[in-house]
Amino acid sequence: MANVLGVKGWMVYKVETGTDEADVYVGRPKKEARCPHCGAVTRHTGIKSSGW
């Protein structure tokens, strides 16, 4: 369905239909990130700068 709507690479989370309209809820899927220090996989990322 995302390809039909022209939002390739996005996920369709919810579709609500009415008599003359449709609401489509889409979002980008979260990508996993790997910790550069311990190698643990997480979906939370944070930017920590040692130069500030």
N, C-alpha and C positions, 0 to 999 in steps of 0.2 A: 504494500500500500504506500510506503514511503516513496518508492520510485514513481508511482503514478502521480503523487502530489508534487514531485520535483524536489524532494528533500532527501536525496540519496545520502546514506551514511548517518541518518537520524533514525531514532526509534519512535514508533507510534505507541504512546502509552494508553491513550483512551480516545474513544470515538463516541460522541453523543449525537443522536439524530433527532430532529424534530420534523414537523410536517413540511416545512419549506427551507430548512437549513440543517447544517451539520457542523458540529464543533469537533475539531481534531486537535488533540494535545500531543505535541511532539517534543523531543529533547535529544541532545547529543548524549550518547552513552559515555559513561565515565571510563577512562582508560586506566589500567593498572600501571603503577609506577614502582620502580625498584629503588630501595635505599642504596645510595652509593657507598655507605660505610659498612652495613651489615648484610645487605642483599635481600632484606625482607621485602615482600611484595605487599603493596598497600594501594588504596584508591585515594588516599589523602596526600596532598603534596604541600610543601611549605618552602618558601624561599628564605634562606638564612644567609646573610652576607656577613663575612667576617671583616669586611672593609669599612663598615659603618661605625 
